[in-house]
Amino acid sequence: MQDYKSLSDQEIVLLARKGKEPAYRELIGRYQRPVLSLIYRIVRDREKAEDLAQETFIKVLNAIDRYDPGYKFSSWIFKIAHNTALDHLRRKEPQTLSLDGSPHASTVEEVEASALTAVSEDETPEEFASNRELGAQIDAAISRLRPEYRTAILLRHHQARPYEEIAEIMGLPLGTVKTYIHRARNELRHHLAHLRI
């Protein structure tokens, strides 16, 4: 039996192209969480993000023969996810905002699941609560960014992607990506000025 975990993305794609269903399942396993996370942070709706992530994987399956193994698979799949999320936003009505100007989350669990937090094992309960609150405020500030700024900043700081890969994912010149990230950071600095972090 083939050990798919030890194979590179490109090797698994070649097996998936040959109709090996376990190979495709391995790709989904590797990318399900990061794809869902990226889409959720763009569209800000957990149920819709799950639908769009599923749509992304269907598109990946249908287009797997067109993937060029000379490029990173992660760039290719994130580009499909990014475009799927942006297409949804273009079709969607304007987002409802709460009284404080942040997007409305459906449940407390959604907010907690998506919050950016800095947690270390040796922090006290008070530090944990403080970090959790700070993460939620940072996440709320990111959600207020324009979709293209939000995508660029999330790919850079949440997914740890290099600028060149972000440009490839977003289909933009490198200079434009750097400008988006610079502007996003300035907006975040403005939104979070009250925290003095």
Buried (B, 14 or more C-beta within 10 A) or exposed (E): EEEBEEBEBBEBBBBBBEEBEEBBEBBBEBBBEBBBBBBBBBBBBBEBBEBBBBBBBEBBEEEBEEBEBEEBBBBBBBBBBBBBBBEBEEEEEEEEEEEEEBBEBEEEEBBEEBBBBEEEEEEEEEEBEBBBEBBBBBBBBBBBBEBBBBBBBBBBBBBEBEBEBBBBBBEBEEEBBBBBBEBBBEBBEEBBEEEEE
